[in-house]
Amino acid sequence: MHDTSAPLMTTDTTMNALHPAPPKMPLLGWLLTFVLCAVLSFFAADHIKGDSIKGDATQNLVISYNLYHHGDFSRGGQHTHHVPTSFREPLPPFVTAAYLKLFFHPDQPYDFESWHNGAHTRLIKLGNLFWVFGGLLATALIVFSLTASPVAVLLGLGLNFTWFFGSPFVINSLYTELPAATLMLWASFFLLRSRHSNTRWSLTLAGVFLGLLCLTKAVFIYVAPVAAVLFALMLAREQHPGGWLRAWGRSSAWLMLCAALVVAPWILRNQLRLGTAEVSSGRSGYVSFKRAMMNQMSAEELRYAYFNFGPPLYKSLVSETDWGRFRPEDLQRGGALNRLNYFDPAYIREEKTAVALGQPERATTFYYKPAAIYRQLVNMLVAGGHPKPHETADRIMQREALKQFASHPLQHLRMTLLVFWRGFWALMANTPLPFSQDQVIGPLATTLSNLAAGAALFGVFLSALLRRRTASLAISVLPVCMMGLYALLSHNLPRFTEPAVPLMFISVLWVTQHALAGKRRATLPAP
């Protein structure tokens, strides 16, 4: 009978027998790495401009503004009533507000417009450099832990800076993808470290960062437990092959407990102030309903969606086939593809008018019709005196979406493949590249890099599962689970999967190192 009394933390002697000690870089090497990350962060500032903060990022700015001026996590502008909210995840606005407290003069008044699109907009966005530096440093730590190669560290920093931490599409706003990527890197690093000595401390810190991820992207409320259980299973079987079951339970529970302790104060605040035990409320149902509507796509709409959501290389390859030939008039109102018309300014103005009026019968697109339905529900609930119209409208839409998912599982699966395809191409085709500004070479390099990096990430994940490689699972389980859940339950904009990009390129280095090591072994003479 196997001994099931294995502790969560192995002794150093046992651990050293199981694995070699983690690679150690000399102090001078780490100082140079620290300086290089700081220099790259300085160069990243060149891509941060003073233009307006747009889209969902504006909501984060409003909450940050209210935290800075009123100390309250609330919605409402400078001249409107402030309403306590949990509409957005709390960590990014709190970090932005803390940054502003440190670098803005507390006695000088700042109006919201000067933050949103004015004299102080760039200064607001420069707070992203803290996330940039943290992400680059975590990149260096992970790559060196995997490869023990300073050259690989330099390559990892170069790749992640080029495609993510130095990209204006990532850092020139207040979207939460940048913080999520940095936190996911740190969580992955501590999962990776837990294979060696001080397992309990590494798992504790991994759990803390999982909790911080939940406070940055609510999707991790579902991703974190799955990742924790899966990684703890792999770790237990590696460290305690004779008594892994109990070690698995204890490690899983410890990871989730540490994450829960980080998240719990925010959940308690929301329960006491808002009556909801959620990290973020008022959006998930709307997003799921939008996805449920997409499940209704016709075969022709599906073909066009693959074309529209695909990268430039794919479009050029299929342009002369049935998957790439479409008539422009089909995108106009009443046409076979009009529900996918997101580009015609006049058409979009009509759709936005329907949303503002809460008249879904006047909207047609998959993007704006759910918004019009949401607005209609909110208007009805407000007219009926409901105390929480937005949250209630969101829950109504969520129930309807889940009902549709369950009623048509095959349609949902078919659409899951499409929205995964949409989110997979997370690199912007016009990302500025240091080696080429060519309008053909640049998009081609971006597409091929995206394909290679994404394939490497999923290859590392599959290798981890099939060959029980704990290190591979440590760097792949969080991004893969995040991408899978977004594909399953949302419309999965490419921006949603951007936090996976740094770990994609780390996976490229990891796969390359293994390939080169295998080639070297193959060329050695037989003993």
C-alpha positions in Angstrom: 0.0 0.0 0.0 1.3 3.4 -0.9 2.0 5.9 1.8 -0.5 8.8 1.5 1.0 11.0 4.2 3.3 13.0 2.0 3.7 16.6 3.2 3.0 19.6 1.0 6.6 20.7 1.2 9.3 18.3 0.6 12.6 18.6 2.4 15.6 20.1 0.6 17.4 16.8 0.6 14.5 15.0 -1.0 13.9 17.8 -3.4 17.5 17.8 -4.5 17.3 14.1 -5.2 14.3 14.7 -7.4 15.5 17.7 -9.3 18.7 19.6 -9.6 18.8 22.9 -7.9 17.3 25.8 -10.0 20.0 27.6 -12.1 21.6 30.5 -10.4 22.7 33.6 -12.3 25.6 35.6 -10.8 24.7 38.8 -9.0 26.3 40.9 -11.8 24.1 39.1 -14.3 20.9 39.9 -12.3 22.0 43.6 -12.0 22.5 43.8 -15.7 19.1 42.1 -16.3 17.5 44.6 -13.9 19.1 47.5 -15.7 18.2 46.1 -19.2 14.5 45.8 -18.1 14.6 49.4 -16.9 16.1 50.6 -20.1 13.5 48.7 -22.2 10.8 50.3 -20.0 12.3 53.7 -20.7 12.1 53.0 -24.5 8.5 51.7 -24.1 7.6 55.2 -22.9 8.1 56.4 -26.5 5.1 54.5 -27.6 2.8 56.1 -24.9 1.1 59.2 -26.4 -1.2 61.9 -25.2 -4.2 60.8 -27.3 -7.6 60.0 -25.8 -8.3 57.0 -23.7 -11.0 55.1 -25.5 -13.4 52.1 -25.1 -13.7 50.1 -22.0 -10.4 51.6 -20.8 -12.4 54.8 -20.1 -14.4 53.0 -17.5 -11.2 52.1 -15.7 -10.1 55.8 -15.9 -13.4 57.0 -14.4 -13.1 54.6 -11.5 -9.4 55.6 -11.0 -10.4 59.3 -11.1 -13.0 58.7 -8.4 -10.6 56.7 -6.3 -8.1 59.5 -6.5 -10.5 62.3 -5.7 -13.1 60.7 -3.5 -11.5 57.5 -2.3 -14.4 55.5 -3.5 -14.6 52.7 -6.2 -17.5 54.2 -8.1 -19.0 55.1 -11.4 -20.1 58.6 -12.3 -18.1 61.5 -13.8 -16.8 64.7 -12.4 -20.2 66.5 -12.3 -22.5 63.5 -11.8 -23.6 61.4 -8.8 -21.1 58.7 -7.8 -22.5 55.2 -7.5 -20.5 52.5 -5.8 -19.8 49.7 -8.3 -18.2 46.4 -9.1 -18.6 46.9 -12.8 -14.9 46.6 -13.4 -12.2 44.5 -11.8 -10.6 46.4 -8.9 -6.8 45.9 -9.1 -5.9 48.0 -12.2 -7.9 51.1 -11.1 -6.5 50.9 -7.6 -2.9 50.7 -9.0 -3.6 53.6 -11.3 -5.0 55.7 -8.4 -2.0 54.8 -6.2 0.4 55.8 -9.0 -1.4 59.1 -9.3 -1.3 59.7 -5.6 2.5 59.3 -5.8 3.2 61.4 -8.8 0.4 64.0 -8.9 0.5 67.0 -6.6 -2.3 66.4 -4.1 -3.3 70.0 -3.7 -3.7 70.8 -7.4 -7.1 70.1 -8.9 -7.4 67.9 -12.0 -10.6 67.8 -14.0 -11.6 64.5 -15.6 -11.2 65.8 -19.2 -7.6 66.7 -18.6 -7.1 63.0 -17.7 -9.3 61.6 -20.4 -8.1 63.6 -23.4 -6.0 66.5 -22.3 -2.8 67.8 -20.6 -2.4 64.9 -18.2 -3.5 61.9 -20.4 0.0 60.8 -21.2 1.1 61.1 -17.6 -1.8 58.8 -16.7 -0.8 56.2 -19.2 2.9 56.3 -18.2 1.8 54.4 -15.1 1.7 51.4 -17.4 5.5 51.4 -17.3 5.4 49.7 -13.8 3.5 46.8 -15.4 6.0 46.8 -18.3 9.0 46.6 -16.0 7.4 43.9 -13.9 6.5 41.8 -17.0 10.0 42.1 -18.5 11.6 41.1 -15.2 9.3 38.1 -14.8 10.1 37.2 -18.4 13.8 37.1 -17.6 13.3 35.0 -14.4 11.2 32.4 -16.3 13.5 32.1 -19.3 16.6 31.7 -17.1 14.8 29.2 -14.9 14.0 27.1 -17.9 17.2 27.5 -20.0 20.0 28.7 -17.7 21.1 30.7 -20.7 21.8 34.4 -20.6 21.5 34.5 -24.4 18.0 33.0 -24.1 17.1 35.7 -21.6 18.1 38.4 -24.0 16.1 36.7 -26.8 13.1 36.4 -24.5 13.2 40.1 -23.5 13.6 41.1 -27.1 10.7 39.0 -28.3 8.3 40.1 -25.5 9.3 43.7 -25.7 8.8 43.7 -29.5 5.5 42.0 -29.6 3.9 43.0 -26.3 5.6 45.2 -23.6 6.8 47.7 -26.2 3.7 47.6 -28.5 1.7 50.8 -28.6 -1.5 48.7 -29.0 -0.9 47.2 -25.6 0.7 50.0 -23.5 -1.0 53.2 -24.9 -4.2 52.8 -23.0 -5.7 51.6 -19.7 -7.0 48.2 -20.8 -6.4 45.4 -18.3 -4.6 43.1 -20.7 -1.2 44.5 -19.7 -1.6 44.0 -16.0 -3.1 40.6 -16.6 -0.1 39.5 -18.7 2.4 40.7 -16.0 0.6 39.0 -13.2 0.2 35.8 -15.2 4.0 35.7 -15.8 4.7 36.0 -12.1 2.1 33.4 -11.2 3.7 31.1 -13.8 7.2 31.8 -12.4 6.2 30.8 -8.9 4.5 27.7 -10.2 7.7 26.9 -12.0 9.8 27.5 -8.8 7.6 25.2 -6.7 9.3 22.2 -8.4 12.4 23.0 -6.4 13.1 23.7 -2.8 10.7 25.9 -0.7 7.6 24.4 -2.4 5.2 25.9 0.2 6.5 29.4 -0.2 6.5 29.2 -4.0 2.9 27.8 -4.0 1.9 30.6 -1.6 3.2 33.3 -3.9 1.7 31.5 -6.9 -1.6 31.5 -5.1 -1.3 35.2 -4.2 -0.7 36.1 -7.9 -3.6 33.9 -8.9 -5.7 35.9 -6.6 -4.4 39.2 -8.0 -5.2 37.8 -11.5 -8.8 37.2 -10.4 -8.9 40.9 -9.3 -7.6 41.9 -12.7 -9.6 39.6 -15.0 -12.7 38.0 -13.6 -12.3 35.1 -16.0 -9.6 33.8 -13.7 -12.2 33.1 -11.0 -12.9 30.1 -13.2 -9.4 29.6 -14.6 -7.5 29.7 -11.4 -9.1 26.6 -9.7 -8.8 24.5 -12.8 -5.1 25.5 -13.2 -4.4 25.0 -9.5 -5.9 21.5 -9.4 -4.2 20.4 -12.7 -0.8 21.8 -11.7 -1.0 20.4 -8.2 -1.7 17.0 -9.6 1.3 17.1 -11.9 3.5 18.4 -9.1 2.3 15.8 -6.6 2.9 12.9 -9.0 6.4 14.3 -9.7 7.4 14.9 -6.1 5.5 12.1 -4.4 5.1 9.2 -6.8 4.4 6.8 -4.0 1.9 9.0 -2.2 0.7 11.6 -4.6 -3.0 11.6 -3.8 -2.9 13.4 -0.4 -0.1 15.7 -1.6 -2.3 16.6 -4.6 -5.2 17.5 -2.3 -3.1 19.6 0.0 -1.3 21.5 -2.7 -4.5 22.2 -4.6 -6.2 23.4 -1.4 -3.2 25.6 -0.5 -3.1 27.3 -3.9 -6.8 28.0 -3.9 -6.8 29.1 -0.2 -4.0 31.7 -0.9 -5.9 33.0 -4.0 -9.1 33.1 -2.0 -7.6 35.1 0.8 -6.5 37.7 -1.7 -9.9 37.9 -3.4 -12.1 37.6 -0.2 -11.9 41.3 1.0 -13.2 42.5 -2.4 -15.9 39.9 -2.4 -16.9 40.9 1.1 -17.0 44.6 0.1 -19.2 43.9 -2.8 -21.6 41.7 -0.7 -21.9 44.4 2.0 -22.2 47.4 -0.3 -23.8 46.0 -3.4 -25.4 42.7 -2.4 -23.4 40.7 -4.9 -20.7 38.1 -4.1 -18.8 38.6 -7.4 -15.5 40.2 -8.4 -17.1 42.0 -11.2 -20.8 42.2 -12.0 -23.0 43.6 -14.8 -21.1 42.4 -17.9 -20.7 38.7 -18.0 -24.4 38.1 -19.0 -24.2 40.6 -21.7 -21.0 39.1 -23.1 -22.5 35.5 -23.0 -25.7 36.7 -24.7 -23.6 38.2 -27.5 -21.9 34.9 -27.9 -25.3 33.1 -27.9 -26.4 35.3 -30.8 -23.2 34.5 -32.7 -24.1 30.8 -32.4 -27.0 31.5 -34.8 -24.6 32.3 -37.7 -25.5 30.8 -41.1 -23.0 28.8 -43.1 -22.3 31.9 -45.3 -21.8 34.1 -42.3 -19.5 31.5 -40.8 -17.3 31.5 -43.9 -17.1 35.3 -44.0 -16.4 35.4 -40.2 -13.4 33.1 -40.7 -12.2 35.4 -43.4 -12.9 38.6 -41.5 -11.4 37.4 -38.3 -8.3 35.8 -39.9 -4.9 37.3 -40.4 -3.7 39.0 -43.7 -1.9 35.9 -44.8 -5.0 33.7 -44.5 -7.1 36.3 -46.4 -4.6 36.4 -49.3 -4.5 32.6 -49.4 -8.3 32.1 -49.6 -9.2 35.3 -51.5 -9.9 33.4 -54.7 -11.9 30.6 -53.1 -15.4 30.4 -51.8 -14.0 31.2 -48.3 -12.8 34.6 -49.6 -15.2 35.7 -52.2 -18.0 38.0 -50.9 -20.1 40.7 -52.5 -19.9 44.2 -50.8 -23.7 44.6 -51.0 -24.2 41.5 -48.8 -22.8 43.6 -45.9 -25.5 46.3 -46.3 -28.7 46.3 -44.4 -30.9 43.4 -45.5 -27.9 41.6 -47.0 -26.9 38.0 -46.2 -23.9 39.2 -44.2 -25.2 42.4 -42.6 -25.0 41.1 -39.1 -21.2 41.1 -39.5 -21.0 44.7 -40.7 -18.7 46.4 -38.2 -16.9 48.7 -40.7 -19.4 51.0 -42.5 -19.5 54.3 -40.5 -23.1 55.1 -41.6 -24.3 51.6 -40.7 -22.6 51.8 -37.3 -24.1 55.2 -36.5 -27.6 53.6 -37.1 -26.7 50.7 -34.9 -25.4 53.0 -32.1 -28.7 55.0 -32.3 -30.6 51.8 -31.8 -28.5 51.0 -28.7 -29.0 54.5 -27.3 -32.7 54.3 -27.7 -33.0 50.8 -26.4 -34.7 49.6 -29.6 -33.2 46.2 -30.6 -35.6 45.8 -33.5 -33.6 48.6 -35.3 -30.2 46.9 -34.7 -28.9 43.9 -36.7 -25.3 43.3 -36.0 -24.0 40.6 -33.5 -22.2 43.4 -31.7 -24.8 46.0 -31.3 -28.1 44.1 -31.1 -27.3 42.6 -27.7 -26.3 46.0 -26.5 -29.7 47.4 -27.6 -31.5 44.5 -25.8 -29.5 45.2 -22.7 -30.4 48.9 -22.9 -34.1 48.0 -23.4 -34.1 45.7 -20.4 -32.4 48.4 -18.2 -34.9 51.0 -19.3 -37.8 48.7 -18.5 -36.3 47.9 -15.0 -35.7 51.6 -14.3 -39.2 52.4 -15.3 -40.5 49.7 -12.9 -38.4 51.1 -10.0 -36.1 48.2 -9.8 -33.2 48.9 -7.3 -30.5 47.2 -9.4 -31.5 47.5 -13.1 -28.1 47.0 -14.6 -27.2 43.9 -12.6 -30.6 42.4 -13.1 -30.6 43.0 -16.9 -27.2 41.3 -17.0 -28.5 38.2 -15.1 -31.5 37.9 -17.3 -29.3 37.9 -20.4 -26.9 35.4 -18.8 -29.8 33.0 -18.0 -31.0 33.2 -21.6 -27.5 32.7 -23.0 -26.9 29.6 -20.9 -30.2 28.2 -21.9 -29.3 28.7 -25.6 -25.9 27.1 -25.0 -27.5 24.0 -23.5 -30.3 23.8 -26.1 -27.9 23.8 -29.1 -24.6 22.3 -28.0 -23.4 21.4 -31.5 -23.9 25.0 -32.7 -22.1 26.2 -29.7 -19.1 23.9 -30.4 -19.0 25.0 -34.0 -18.9 28.6 -32.9 -16.3 27.9 -30.3 -13.9 26.9 -33.1 -14.6 30.2 -34.9 -14.1 32.4 -31.8 -11.0 30.6 -30.8 -9.7 31.3 -34.3 -10.6 35.0 -33.8 -8.8 35.3 -30.5 -5.8 33.3 -31.5 -4.6 36.1 -33.8 -3.8 38.4 -30.9 -0.8 40.2 -32.5 -1.8 43.3 -34.4 -0.8 43.1 -38.1 0.5 46.7 -38.0 2.7 46.3 -34.9 5.8 48.5 -35.4 8.8 46.2 -35.9 12.4 47.2 -35.4 13.6 45.2 -38.4 11.0 46.2 -41.0 8.5 48.9 -41.7 7.4 47.3 -45.0 3.7 47.1 -45.5 4.0 43.5 -46.7 6.8 42.1 -44.7 5.6 43.5 -41.4 2.1 41.9 -41.5 3.6 38.6 -42.8 6.2 38.5 -40.0 3.4 39.2 -37.5 1.2 36.4 -38.8 4.0 33.9 -38.9 5.2 34.9 -35.4 1.7 34.6 -34.0 1.3 31.2 -35.6 4.6 29.9 -34.3 4.2 31.3 -30.8 0.6 30.1 -30.5 1.6 26.6 -31.7 4.5 26.5 -29.3 2.3 27.4 -26.4 -0.2 24.6 -27.2 2.6 22.2 -28.0 4.2 22.8 -24.6 0.8 22.3 -22.9 0.1 19.0 -24.7 3.6 17.9 -24.0 3.1 18.7 -20.3 -0.1 16.5 -20.2 1.2 13.6 -22.3 4.7 13.4 -20.8 4.0 14.7 -17.3 6.3 17.7 -17.6 5.6 19.9 -14.7 7.8 22.8 -15.9 6.0 22.9 -19.2 2.6 22.9 -17.4 3.8 25.8 -15.2 4.2 28.1 -18.1 1.3 27.0 -20.2 -1.7 26.0 -18.0 -2.8 29.6 -17.2 -2.8 31.1 -20.8 -4.2 27.9 -22.4 -7.1 27.7 -19.8 -7.8 31.4 -20.2 -7.9 31.2 -24.0 -10.1 28.1 -23.8 -12.6 29.7 -21.5 -12.8 32.8 -23.6 -13.4 30.7 -26.7 -16.1 28.8 -24.9 -18.2 31.6 -23.3 -17.4 34.9 -25.0 -17.1 36.5 -28.4 -13.3 36.5 -27.8 -11.9 39.7 -29.3 -8.2 39.3 -30.1 -7.5 41.7 -27.3 -8.9 39.2 -24.8 -6.1 36.7 -25.4 -3.3 39.3 -25.5 -2.2 38.4 -21.9 -1.1 35.0 -23.3 1.4 36.5 -25.8 4.4 36.8 -23.5 4.1 33.1 -22.4 3.6 32.2 -26.1 7.0 33.6 -27.0 8.6 32.0 -23.9 7.2 28.7 -25.1 8.9 29.3 -28.5 12.3 29.6 -26.7 11.5 26.6 -24.5 10.6 24.5 -27.6 13.7 25.8 -29.5 16.0 24.9 -26.7 14.6 21.4 -26.5 15.0 20.9 -30.3 18.6 22.1 -30.3 19.4 20.0 -27.3 17.9 16.9 -29.0 19.9 17.7 -32.2 23.1 18.0 -30.2 22.5 14.6 -28.5 21.7 13.0 -31.8 25.1 14.1 -33.2 27.2 12.8 -30.3 29.0 9.5 -30.9 27.4 6.4 -29.4 29.0 5.4 -26.1 
